[in-house]
Protein backbone atom coordinates (compact mmCIF):
# COMPACT_ATOMS: atom_id res chain seq x y z
CA UNK A 1 0.00 0.00 0.00
CA UNK A 2 2.86 2.38 0.80
CA UNK A 3 4.34 1.83 -2.71
CA UNK A 4 0.97 2.58 -4.29
CA UNK A 5 0.71 5.85 -2.38
CA UNK A 6 4.22 6.90 -3.46
CA UNK A 7 3.31 6.32 -7.12
CA UNK A 8 0.08 8.26 -6.67
CA UNK A 9 2.00 11.11 -5.08
CA UNK A 10 4.42 11.30 -8.02
CA UNK A 11 1.60 11.41 -10.56
CA UNK A 12 -0.32 14.01 -8.54
CA UNK A 13 2.78 16.19 -8.23
CA UNK A 14 3.31 16.10 -12.00
CA UNK A 15 -0.31 17.08 -12.60
CA UNK A 16 -0.12 19.93 -10.08
CA UNK A 17 3.05 21.34 -11.64
CA UNK A 18 1.43 21.31 -15.06
CA UNK A 19 -1.64 23.10 -13.76
CA UNK A 20 0.47 25.74 -12.05
CA UNK A 21 2.48 26.46 -15.20
CA UNK A 22 -0.60 26.80 -17.45
CA UNK A 23 -2.94 28.62 -15.08
CA UNK A 24 -0.63 30.97 -13.16
CA UNK A 25 -1.43 33.88 -15.49
CA UNK A 26 -5.18 33.70 -14.83
CA UNK A 27 -5.59 34.45 -11.15
CA UNK A 28 -9.10 34.95 -9.86
CA UNK A 29 -9.75 38.44 -8.48
CA UNK A 30 -13.19 37.77 -6.95
CA UNK A 31 -14.48 39.94 -4.10
CA UNK A 32 -13.49 39.06 -0.55
CA UNK A 33 -16.09 36.89 1.20
CA UNK A 34 -16.73 34.12 3.72
CA UNK A 35 -18.38 30.80 2.90
CA UNK A 36 -19.92 27.82 4.71
CA UNK A 37 -20.29 24.33 3.24
CA UNK A 38 -21.29 20.72 3.77
CA UNK A 39 -18.92 17.89 2.75
CA UNK A 40 -19.29 14.28 1.63
CA UNK A 41 -16.38 12.06 0.63
CA UNK A 42 -14.53 8.75 0.70
CA UNK A 43 -11.17 8.07 2.36
CA UNK A 44 -8.61 5.46 1.31
CA UNK A 45 -6.67 4.72 4.49
CA UNK A 46 -3.19 3.23 4.59
CA UNK A 47 -3.27 -0.60 4.67
CA UNK A 48 -0.62 -0.51 7.41
CA UNK A 49 -3.27 0.77 9.80
CA UNK A 50 -4.91 -1.74 12.11
CA UNK A 51 -7.36 -1.60 15.01
CA UNK A 52 -6.90 -3.33 18.36
CA UNK A 53 -10.14 -4.91 19.63
CA UNK A 54 -9.86 -7.03 22.81
CA UNK A 55 -6.10 -7.45 22.20
CA UNK A 56 -6.74 -8.72 18.65
CA UNK A 57 -5.50 -6.73 15.64
CA UNK A 58 -7.79 -6.18 12.67
CA UNK A 59 -6.95 -4.51 9.33
CA UNK A 60 -8.95 -1.71 7.71
CA UNK A 61 -10.38 -2.36 4.23
CA UNK A 62 -8.28 -1.22 1.25
CA UNK A 63 -9.61 1.29 -1.27
CA UNK A 64 -11.92 4.28 -0.92
CA UNK A 65 -14.22 2.44 1.48
CA UNK A 66 -14.44 4.85 4.43
CA UNK A 67 -17.38 7.26 4.17
CA UNK A 68 -16.83 10.75 5.54
CA UNK A 69 -19.27 13.63 6.02
CA UNK A 70 -18.87 16.98 7.69
CA UNK A 71 -18.76 20.78 7.54
CA UNK A 72 -16.32 23.44 6.42
CA UNK A 73 -15.89 27.19 6.92
CA UNK A 74 -13.59 29.38 4.85
CA UNK A 75 -12.66 32.95 4.02
CA UNK A 76 -11.62 33.97 0.52
CA UNK A 77 -9.50 37.07 0.05
CA UNK A 78 -9.74 39.32 -3.00
CA UNK A 79 -6.46 38.11 -4.53
CA UNK A 80 -7.24 34.42 -5.11
CA UNK A 81 -6.04 33.17 -1.71
CA UNK A 82 -8.30 31.63 0.92
CA UNK A 83 -8.09 29.85 4.26
CA UNK A 84 -10.39 26.95 5.15
CA UNK A 85 -11.10 24.77 8.17
CA UNK A 86 -13.08 21.52 8.04
CA UNK A 87 -14.31 18.58 10.11
CA UNK A 88 -15.30 15.10 8.82
CA UNK A 89 -16.77 12.16 10.71
CA UNK A 90 -15.53 8.87 9.27
CA UNK A 91 -17.38 5.54 9.12
CA UNK A 92 -14.70 2.90 8.54
CA UNK A 93 -14.82 -0.71 7.33
CA UNK A 94 -12.82 -3.24 9.40
CA UNK A 95 -11.90 -6.66 7.98
CA UNK A 96 -13.40 -9.42 10.16
CA UNK A 97 -15.00 -7.08 12.70
CA UNK A 98 -17.78 -4.53 13.06
CA UNK A 99 -17.37 -1.07 11.54
CA UNK A 100 -15.44 1.61 13.40
CA UNK A 101 -15.71 5.39 13.61
CA UNK A 102 -13.07 8.03 13.13
CA UNK A 103 -12.57 11.78 12.82
CA UNK A 104 -10.60 14.02 10.47
CA UNK A 105 -10.18 17.79 10.79
CA UNK A 106 -7.71 20.41 9.68
CA UNK A 107 -6.86 23.80 8.20
CA UNK A 108 -5.81 24.47 4.58
CA UNK A 109 -4.40 27.42 2.72
CA UNK A 110 -5.84 27.40 -0.82
CA UNK A 111 -5.09 29.33 -4.01
CA UNK A 112 -7.81 29.73 -6.68
CA UNK A 113 -7.22 30.13 -10.42
CA UNK A 114 -9.71 31.78 -12.79
CA UNK A 115 -10.31 28.43 -14.50
CA UNK A 116 -11.95 27.15 -11.29
CA UNK A 117 -8.99 24.95 -10.28
CA UNK A 118 -7.55 25.43 -6.80
CA UNK A 119 -4.47 24.07 -5.00
CA UNK A 120 -3.91 23.80 -1.27
CA UNK A 121 -1.54 22.83 1.50
CA UNK A 122 -2.46 22.36 5.14
CA UNK A 123 -2.32 20.45 8.40
CA UNK A 124 -4.65 17.55 9.27
CA UNK A 125 -5.44 15.43 12.30
CA UNK A 126 -7.02 12.00 11.66
CA UNK A 127 -8.00 9.46 14.31
CA UNK A 128 -9.30 5.88 14.04
CA UNK A 129 -10.44 4.23 17.26
CA UNK A 130 -7.70 4.98 19.80
CA UNK A 131 -4.97 5.82 17.24
CA UNK A 132 -4.45 9.35 15.93
CA UNK A 133 -1.90 11.00 13.65
CA UNK A 134 -0.98 14.47 12.39
CA UNK A 135 -0.52 14.85 8.64
CA UNK A 136 0.76 17.27 6.02
CA UNK A 137 -2.08 17.48 3.49
CA UNK A 138 -2.03 18.59 -0.17
CA UNK A 139 -5.24 19.36 -2.08
CA UNK A 140 -6.21 19.63 -5.77
CA UNK A 141 -9.79 20.70 -6.53
CA UNK A 142 -12.23 22.32 -8.92
CA UNK A 143 -14.94 24.88 -8.01
CA UNK A 144 -18.08 25.25 -10.17
CA UNK A 145 -20.53 28.18 -9.64
CA UNK A 146 -24.11 26.90 -9.83
CA UNK A 147 -26.18 29.89 -8.63
CA UNK A 148 -25.84 33.46 -7.39
CA UNK A 149 -24.11 32.59 -4.09
CA UNK A 150 -23.69 28.83 -4.41
CA UNK A 151 -20.83 26.73 -5.74
CA UNK A 152 -19.98 23.04 -5.81
CA UNK A 153 -16.46 21.75 -5.24
CA UNK A 154 -14.87 18.40 -6.03
CA UNK A 155 -11.39 17.70 -4.68
CA UNK A 156 -8.66 15.12 -4.16
CA UNK A 157 -6.41 15.29 -1.08
CA UNK A 158 -3.27 13.34 -0.18
CA UNK A 159 -2.03 13.40 3.40
CA UNK A 160 1.24 11.98 4.67
CA UNK A 161 2.82 11.37 8.07
CA UNK A 162 5.81 9.40 9.26
CA UNK A 163 3.80 6.18 9.57
CA UNK A 164 0.81 6.41 7.23
CA UNK A 165 -0.37 7.91 3.94
CA UNK A 166 -4.10 8.46 3.24
CA UNK A 167 -6.11 9.71 0.26
CA UNK A 168 -9.45 11.51 0.12
CA UNK A 169 -12.02 12.15 -2.65
CA UNK A 170 -14.77 14.59 -1.76
CA UNK A 171 -17.65 16.80 -2.90
CA UNK A 172 -18.92 19.92 -1.11
CA UNK A 173 -21.72 22.46 -1.51
CA UNK A 174 -20.89 25.99 -0.34
CA UNK A 175 -22.81 29.22 0.33
CA UNK A 176 -21.00 32.57 0.21
CA UNK A 177 -21.78 35.64 2.34
CA UNK A 178 -20.18 38.75 3.81
CA UNK A 179 -18.88 40.34 0.62
CA UNK A 180 -16.55 43.32 0.61
CA UNK A 181 -15.50 45.14 -2.59
CA UNK A 182 -12.84 47.80 -2.82
CA UNK A 183 -14.43 51.23 -3.21
CA UNK A 184 -13.57 53.07 -6.39
CA UNK A 185 -12.87 56.80 -6.14
CA UNK A 186 -13.22 59.06 -9.13
CA UNK A 187 -10.44 61.62 -9.69
CA UNK A 188 -11.46 65.21 -8.98
CA UNK A 189 -11.37 67.46 -12.04
CA UNK A 190 -8.66 70.08 -12.11
CA UNK A 191 -9.83 73.61 -11.32
CA UNK A 192 -9.33 76.20 -14.07
CA UNK A 193 -6.62 78.72 -13.40
CA UNK A 194 -7.87 82.26 -12.81
CA UNK A 195 -7.62 84.55 -15.81
CA UNK A 196 -4.93 87.21 -15.66
CA UNK A 197 -6.08 90.74 -15.13
CA UNK A 198 -5.46 93.26 -17.91
CA UNK A 199 -5.62 97.02 -17.48
CA UNK A 200 -8.86 98.64 -18.75
CA UNK A 201 -10.46 95.21 -19.30
CA UNK A 202 -13.70 95.13 -17.31
CA UNK A 203 -14.63 91.49 -18.06
CA UNK A 204 -10.99 90.32 -17.88
CA UNK A 205 -11.09 88.46 -21.20
CA UNK A 206 -7.76 89.90 -22.45
CA UNK A 207 -9.34 92.41 -24.87
CA UNK A 208 -9.34 96.11 -23.80
CA UNK A 209 -12.75 97.70 -23.33
CA UNK A 210 -12.21 100.06 -26.30
CA UNK A 211 -12.01 97.03 -28.65
CA UNK A 212 -14.36 94.64 -26.84
CA UNK A 213 -17.49 94.02 -28.94
CA UNK A 214 -18.87 91.45 -26.47
CA UNK A 215 -18.74 92.91 -22.94
CA UNK A 216 -19.19 90.71 -19.88
CA UNK A 217 -17.84 87.55 -21.54
CA UNK A 218 -18.08 84.63 -19.04
CA UNK A 219 -14.86 83.96 -17.16
CA UNK A 220 -12.78 81.16 -18.73
CA UNK A 221 -14.07 81.55 -22.31
CA UNK A 222 -11.54 81.81 -25.13
CA UNK A 223 -12.30 85.00 -27.10
CA UNK A 224 -11.41 86.36 -30.53
CA UNK A 225 -9.78 89.73 -31.29
CA UNK A 226 -13.10 91.48 -30.69
CA UNK A 227 -13.61 89.96 -27.26
CA UNK A 228 -16.38 87.51 -28.31
CA UNK A 229 -16.49 83.85 -27.32
CA UNK A 230 -14.97 81.46 -29.87
CA UNK A 231 -17.56 78.82 -30.81
CA UNK A 232 -16.59 75.23 -31.68
CA UNK A 233 -18.40 72.02 -32.56
CA UNK A 234 -18.36 69.60 -29.63
CA UNK A 235 -19.27 65.93 -29.62
CA UNK A 236 -21.87 65.04 -27.02
CA UNK A 237 -21.87 61.47 -25.79
CA UNK A 238 -24.03 60.33 -22.94
CA UNK A 239 -24.05 56.72 -21.74
CA UNK A 240 -26.77 55.11 -19.65
CA UNK A 241 -26.28 51.85 -17.74
CA UNK A 242 -29.08 50.36 -15.68
CA UNK A 243 -28.40 47.21 -13.66
CA UNK A 244 -31.00 44.61 -12.68
CA UNK A 245 -31.61 42.11 -9.92
CA UNK A 246 -31.09 38.39 -10.56
CA UNK A 247 -33.72 36.98 -12.97
CA UNK A 248 -35.61 40.32 -13.09
CA UNK A 249 -36.61 42.90 -15.71
CA UNK A 250 -38.00 45.41 -13.19
CA UNK A 251 -36.37 48.88 -13.34
CA UNK A 252 -35.33 49.91 -9.84
CA UNK A 253 -36.34 53.44 -8.78
CA UNK A 254 -32.76 54.39 -7.92
CA UNK A 255 -31.97 54.45 -11.67
CA UNK A 256 -34.81 56.87 -12.54
CA UNK A 257 -32.50 59.86 -12.09
CA UNK A 258 -30.00 58.46 -14.62
CA UNK A 259 -32.81 57.69 -17.07
CA UNK A 260 -34.21 61.22 -16.62
CA UNK A 261 -30.81 62.71 -17.59
CA UNK A 262 -30.90 60.77 -20.85
CA UNK A 263 -34.51 61.86 -21.41
CA UNK A 264 -33.58 65.54 -20.91
CA UNK A 265 -30.83 65.28 -23.54
CA UNK A 266 -33.25 63.60 -25.96
CA UNK A 267 -35.75 66.44 -25.50
CA UNK A 268 -32.95 68.96 -26.08
CA UNK A 269 -31.77 67.15 -29.24
CA UNK A 270 -35.03 66.13 -30.88
CA UNK A 271 -33.37 64.76 -34.03
CA UNK A 272 -31.44 62.06 -32.14
CA UNK A 273 -32.59 58.45 -31.79
CA UNK A 274 -31.07 55.77 -29.55
CA UNK A 275 -30.86 51.99 -29.22
CA UNK A 276 -31.27 50.32 -25.84
CA UNK A 277 -29.33 47.05 -25.63
CA UNK A 278 -30.33 44.50 -22.99
CA UNK A 279 -27.90 41.99 -21.48
CA UNK A 280 -27.94 39.04 -19.04
CA UNK A 281 -25.39 37.32 -16.83
CA UNK A 282 -23.88 33.94 -17.72
CA UNK A 283 -26.10 31.84 -15.43
CA UNK A 284 -28.86 29.79 -17.09
CA UNK A 285 -29.95 28.70 -20.60
CA UNK A 286 -29.19 30.86 -23.64
CA UNK A 287 -32.83 31.08 -24.82
CA UNK A 288 -34.10 32.19 -21.43
CA UNK A 289 -31.40 34.86 -21.05
CA UNK A 290 -32.07 36.13 -24.59
CA UNK A 291 -35.72 36.72 -23.71
CA UNK A 292 -34.78 38.26 -20.35
CA UNK A 293 -32.37 40.72 -22.01
CA UNK A 294 -35.08 41.83 -24.47
CA UNK A 295 -37.55 42.41 -21.64
CA UNK A 296 -34.99 44.52 -19.77
CA UNK A 297 -34.44 46.77 -22.79
CA UNK A 298 -38.21 47.17 -23.29
CA UNK A 299 -38.68 48.02 -19.59
CA UNK A 300 -36.25 50.97 -19.78
CA UNK A 301 -37.83 52.16 -23.04
CA UNK A 302 -41.21 52.16 -21.31
CA UNK A 303 -39.83 54.38 -18.51
CA UNK A 304 -38.50 56.90 -21.06
CA UNK A 305 -41.81 56.97 -22.93
CA UNK A 306 -44.25 57.01 -20.01
CA UNK A 307 -42.34 59.01 -17.39
CA UNK A 308 -40.25 61.40 -19.48
CA UNK A 309 -42.40 61.91 -22.61
CA UNK A 310 -39.95 60.59 -25.19
CA UNK A 311 -41.51 59.46 -28.46
CA UNK A 312 -41.43 55.66 -28.76
CA UNK A 313 -40.39 55.81 -32.43
CA UNK A 314 -37.09 57.44 -31.38
CA UNK A 315 -36.11 54.38 -29.30
CA UNK A 316 -35.23 50.94 -30.62
CA UNK A 317 -34.49 47.94 -28.39
CA UNK A 318 -32.38 44.85 -28.83
CA UNK A 319 -31.52 41.90 -26.62
CA UNK A 320 -28.00 40.47 -26.61
CA UNK A 321 -28.57 37.70 -24.06
CA UNK A 322 -25.24 36.34 -22.76
CA UNK A 323 -23.19 37.31 -25.83
CA UNK A 324 -21.64 40.58 -24.58
CA UNK A 325 -20.68 40.27 -20.90
CA UNK A 326 -18.82 43.10 -19.21
CA UNK A 327 -16.88 40.46 -17.25
CA UNK A 328 -16.61 37.07 -18.95
CA UNK A 329 -17.08 34.88 -15.88
CA UNK A 330 -19.64 33.72 -13.33
CA UNK A 331 -18.89 35.30 -9.95
CA UNK A 332 -20.55 37.52 -7.38
CA UNK A 333 -18.58 40.48 -8.73
CA UNK A 334 -19.31 39.79 -12.41
CA UNK A 335 -22.98 38.76 -12.31
CA UNK A 336 -24.54 42.12 -11.18
CA UNK A 337 -22.41 44.03 -13.72
CA UNK A 338 -23.51 41.75 -16.57
CA UNK A 339 -27.25 42.09 -15.74
CA UNK A 340 -27.80 45.44 -17.44
CA UNK A 341 -29.01 47.62 -20.29
CA UNK A 342 -26.77 50.04 -22.16
CA UNK A 343 -27.84 53.07 -24.20
CA UNK A 344 -25.69 55.78 -25.80
CA UNK A 345 -26.73 59.20 -27.13
CA UNK A 346 -24.24 60.72 -29.59
CA UNK A 347 -24.59 64.11 -31.33
CA UNK A 348 -22.78 67.43 -31.79
CA UNK A 349 -23.54 71.00 -30.78
CA UNK A 350 -21.88 74.40 -30.95
CA UNK A 351 -20.40 75.46 -27.61
CA UNK A 352 -18.04 78.19 -26.39
CA UNK A 353 -14.39 77.16 -26.34
CA UNK A 354 -13.04 77.37 -22.79
CA UNK A 355 -9.52 77.61 -21.44
CA UNK A 356 -9.98 74.23 -19.76
CA UNK A 357 -10.85 72.68 -23.15
CA UNK A 358 -7.70 74.20 -24.63
CA UNK A 359 -5.56 72.74 -21.84
CA UNK A 360 -6.99 69.32 -22.66
CA UNK A 361 -5.89 69.76 -26.27
CA UNK A 362 -9.26 70.51 -27.86
C-alpha positions in Angstrom: 0.0 0.0 0.0 2.9 2.4 0.8 4.3 1.8 -2.7 1.0 2.6 -4.3 0.7 5.9 -2.4 4.2 6.9 -3.5 3.3 6.3 -7.1 0.1 8.3 -6.7 2.0 11.1 -5.1 4.4 11.3 -8.0 1.6 11.4 -10.6 -0.3 14.0 -8.5 2.8 16.2 -8.2 3.3 16.1 -12.0 -0.3 17.1 -12.6 -0.1 19.9 -10.1 3.1 21.3 -11.6 1.4 21.3 -15.1 -1.6 23.1 -13.8 0.5 25.7 -12.1 2.5 26.5 -15.2 -0.6 26.8 -17.4 -2.9 28.6 -15.1 -0.6 31.0 -13.2 -1.4 33.9 -15.5 -5.2 33.7 -14.8 -5.6 34.4 -11.2 -9.1 34.9 -9.9 -9.8 38.4 -8.5 -13.2 37.8 -6.9 -14.5 39.9 -4.1 -13.5 39.1 -0.5 -16.1 36.9 1.2 -16.7 34.1 3.7 -18.4 30.8 2.9 -19.9 27.8 4.7 -20.3 24.3 3.2 -21.3 20.7 3.8 -18.9 17.9 2.8 -19.3 14.3 1.6 -16.4 12.1 0.6 -14.5 8.7 0.7 -11.2 8.1 2.4 -8.6 5.5 1.3 -6.7 4.7 4.5 -3.2 3.2 4.6 -3.3 -0.6 4.7 -0.6 -0.5 7.4 -3.3 0.8 9.8 -4.9 -1.7 12.1 -7.4 -1.6 15.0 -6.9 -3.3 18.4 -10.1 -4.9 19.6 -9.9 -7.0 22.8 -6.1 -7.4 22.2 -6.7 -8.7 18.7 -5.5 -6.7 15.6 -7.8 -6.2 12.7 -7.0 -4.5 9.3 -8.9 -1.7 7.7 -10.4 -2.4 4.2 -8.3 -1.2 1.3 -9.6 1.3 -1.3 -11.9 4.3 -0.9 -14.2 2.4 1.5 -14.4 4.8 4.4 -17.4 7.3 4.2 -16.8 10.8 5.5 -19.3 13.6 6.0 -18.9 17.0 7.7 -18.8 20.8 7.5 -16.3 23.4 6.4 -15.9 27.2 6.9 -13.6 29.4 4.8 -12.7 32.9 4.0 -11.6 34.0 0.5 -9.5 37.1 0.0 -9.7 39.3 -3.0 -6.5 38.1 -4.5 -7.2 34.4 -5.1 -6.0 33.2 -1.7 -8.3 31.6 0.9 -8.1 29.9 4.3 -10.4 27.0 5.1 -11.1 24.8 8.2 -13.1 21.5 8.0 -14.3 18.6 10.1 -15.3 15.1 8.8 -16.8 12.2 10.7 -15.5 8.9 9.3 -17.4 5.5 9.1 -14.7 2.9 8.5 -14.8 -0.7 7.3 -12.8 -3.2 9.4 -11.9 -6.7 8.0 -13.4 -9.4 10.2 -15.0 -7.1 12.7 -17.8 -4.5 13.1 -17.4 -1.1 11.5 -15.4 1.6 13.4 -15.7 5.4 13.6 -13.1 8.0 13.1 -12.6 11.8 12.8 -10.6 14.0 10.5 -10.2 17.8 10.8 -7.7 20.4 9.7 -6.9 23.8 8.2 -5.8 24.5 4.6 -4.4 27.4 2.7 -5.8 27.4 -0.8 -5.1 29.3 -4.0 -7.8 29.7 -6.7 -7.2 30.1 -10.4 -9.7 31.8 -12.8 -10.3 28.4 -14.5 -11.9 27.1 -11.3 -9.0 24.9 -10.3 -7.5 25.4 -6.8 -4.5 24.1 -5.0 -3.9 23.8 -1.3 -1.5 22.8 1.5 -2.5 22.4 5.1 -2.3 20.4 8.4 -4.6 17.5 9.3 -5.4 15.4 12.3 -7.0 12.0 11.7 -8.0 9.5 14.3 -9.3 5.9 14.0 -10.4 4.2 17.3 -7.7 5.0 19.8 -5.0 5.8 17.2 -4.4 9.3 15.9 -1.9 11.0 13.7 -1.0 14.5 12.4 -0.5 14.8 8.6 0.8 17.3 6.0 -2.1 17.5 3.5 -2.0 18.6 -0.2 -5.2 19.4 -2.1 -6.2 19.6 -5.8 -9.8 20.7 -6.5 -12.2 22.3 -8.9 -14.9 24.9 -8.0 -18.1 25.3 -10.2 -20.5 28.2 -9.6 -24.1 26.9 -9.8 -26.2 29.9 -8.6 -25.8 33.5 -7.4 -24.1 32.6 -4.1 -23.7 28.8 -4.4 -20.8 26.7 -5.7 -20.0 23.0 -5.8 -16.5 21.7 -5.2 -14.9 18.4 -6.0 -11.4 17.7 -4.7 -8.7 15.1 -4.2 -6.4 15.3 -1.1 -3.3 13.3 -0.2 -2.0 13.4 3.4 1.2 12.0 4.7 2.8 11.4 8.1 5.8 9.4 9.3 3.8 6.2 9.6 0.8 6.4 7.2 -0.4 7.9 3.9 -4.1 8.5 3.2 -6.1 9.7 0.3 -9.5 11.5 0.1 -12.0 12.2 -2.7 -14.8 14.6 -1.8 -17.7 16.8 -2.9 -18.9 19.9 -1.1 -21.7 22.5 -1.5 -20.9 26.0 -0.3 -22.8 29.2 0.3 -21.0 32.6 0.2 -21.8 35.6 2.3 -20.2 38.7 3.8 -18.9 40.3 0.6 -16.5 43.3 0.6 -15.5 45.1 -2.6 -12.8 47.8 -2.8 -14.4 51.2 -3.2 -13.6 53.1 -6.4 -12.9 56.8 -6.1 -13.2 59.1 -9.1 -10.4 61.6 -9.7 -11.5 65.2 -9.0 -11.4 67.5 -12.0 -8.7 70.1 -12.1 -9.8 73.6 -11.3 -9.3 76.2 -14.1 -6.6 78.7 -13.4 -7.9 82.3 -12.8 -7.6 84.6 -15.8 -4.9 87.2 -15.7 -6.1 90.7 -15.1 -5.5 93.3 -17.9 -5.6 97.0 -17.5 -8.9 98.6 -18.7 -10.5 95.2 -19.3 -13.7 95.1 -17.3 -14.6 91.5 -18.1 -11.0 90.3 -17.9 -11.1 88.5 -21.2 -7.8 89.9 -22.4 -9.3 92.4 -24.9 -9.3 96.1 -23.8 -12.7 97.7 -23.3 -12.2 100.1 -26.3 -12.0 97.0 -28.6 -14.4 94.6 -26.8 -17.5 94.0 -28.9 -18.9 91.4 -26.5 -18.7 92.9 -22.9 -19.2 90.7 -19.9 -17.8 87.5 -21.5 -18.1 84.6 -19.0 -14.9 84.0 -17.2 -12.8 81.2 -18.7 -14.1 81.6 -22.3 -11.5 81.8 -25.1 -12.3 85.0 -27.1 -11.4 86.4 -30.5 -9.8 89.7 -31.3 -13.1 91.5 -30.7 -13.6 90.0 -27.3 -16.4 87.5 -28.3 -16.5 83.8 -27.3 -15.0 81.5 -29.9 -17.6 78.8 -30.8 -16.6 75.2 -31.7 -18.4 72.0 -32.6 -18.4 69.6 -29.6 -19.3 65.9 -29.6 -21.9 65.0 -27.0 -21.9 61.5 -25.8 -24.0 60.3 -22.9 -24.1 56.7 -21.7 -26.8 55.1 -19.7 -26.3 51.9 -17.7 -29.1 50.4 -15.7 -28.4 47.2 -13.7 -31.0 44.6 -12.7 -31.6 42.1 -9.9 -31.1 38.4 -10.6 -33.7 37.0 -13.0 -35.6 40.3 -13.1 -36.6 42.9 -15.7 -38.0 45.4 -13.2 -36.4 48.9 -13.3 -35.3 49.9 -9.8 -36.3 53.4 -8.8 -32.8 54.4 -7.9 -32.0 54.4 -11.7 -34.8 56.9 -12.5 -32.5 59.9 -12.1 -30.0 58.5 -14.6 -32.8 57.7 -17.1 -34.2 61.2 -16.6 -30.8 62.7 -17.6 -30.9 60.8 -20.9 -34.5 61.9 -21.4 -33.6 65.5 -20.9 -30.8 65.3 -23.5 -33.2 63.6 -26.0 -35.8 66.4 -25.5 -33.0 69.0 -26.1 -31.8 67.2 -29.2 -35.0 66.1 -30.9 -33.4 64.8 -34.0 -31.4 62.1 -32.1 -32.6 58.4 -31.8 -31.1 55.8 -29.6 -30.9 52.0 -29.2 -31.3 50.3 -25.8 -29.3 47.0 -25.6 -30.3 44.5 -23.0 -27.9 42.0 -21.5 -27.9 39.0 -19.0 -25.4 37.3 -16.8 -23.9 33.9 -17.7 -26.1 31.8 -15.4 -28.9 29.8 -17.1 -30.0 28.7 -20.6 -29.2 30.9 -23.6 -32.8 31.1 -24.8 -34.1 32.2 -21.4 -31.4 34.9 -21.0 -32.1 36.1 -24.6 -35.7 36.7 -23.7 -34.8 38.3 -20.4 -32.4 40.7 -22.0 -35.1 41.8 -24.5 -37.6 42.4 -21.6 -35.0 44.5 -19.8 -34.4 46.8 -22.8 -38.2 47.2 -23.3 -38.7 48.0 -19.6 -36.2 51.0 -19.8 -37.8 52.2 -23.0 -41.2 52.2 -21.3 -39.8 54.4 -18.5 -38.5 56.9 -21.1 -41.8 57.0 -22.9 -44.3 57.0 -20.0 -42.3 59.0 -17.4 -40.3 61.4 -19.5 -42.4 61.9 -22.6 -39.9 60.6 -25.2 -41.5 59.5 -28.5 -41.4 55.7 -28.8 -40.4 55.8 -32.4 -37.1 57.4 -31.4 -36.1 54.4 -29.3 -35.2 50.9 -30.6 -34.5 47.9 -28.4 -32.4 44.8 -28.8 -31.5 41.9 -26.6 -28.0 40.5 -26.6 -28.6 37.7 -24.1 -25.2 36.3 -22.8 -23.2 37.3 -25.8 -21.6 40.6 -24.6 -20.7 40.3 -20.9 -18.8 43.1 -19.2 -16.9 40.5 -17.3 -16.6 37.1 -18.9 -17.1 34.9 -15.9 -19.6 33.7 -13.3 -18.9 35.3 -10.0 -20.5 37.5 -7.4 -18.6 40.5 -8.7 -19.3 39.8 -12.4 -23.0 38.8 -12.3 -24.5 42.1 -11.2 -22.4 44.0 -13.7 -23.5 41.8 -16.6 -27.2 42.1 -15.7 -27.8 45.4 -17.4 -29.0 47.6 -20.3 -26.8 50.0 -22.2 -27.8 53.1 -24.2 -25.7 55.8 -25.8 -26.7 59.2 -27.1 -24.2 60.7 -29.6 -24.6 64.1 -31.3 -22.8 67.4 -31.8 -23.5 71.0 -30.8 -21.9 74.4 -30.9 -20.4 75.5 -27.6 -18.0 78.2 -26.4 -14.4 77.2 -26.3 -13.0 77.4 -22.8 -9.5 77.6 -21.4 -10.0 74.2 -19.8 -10.9 72.7 -23.1 -7.7 74.2 -24.6 -5.6 72.7 -21.8 -7.0 69.3 -22.7 -5.9 69.8 -26.3 -9.3 70.5 -27.9 
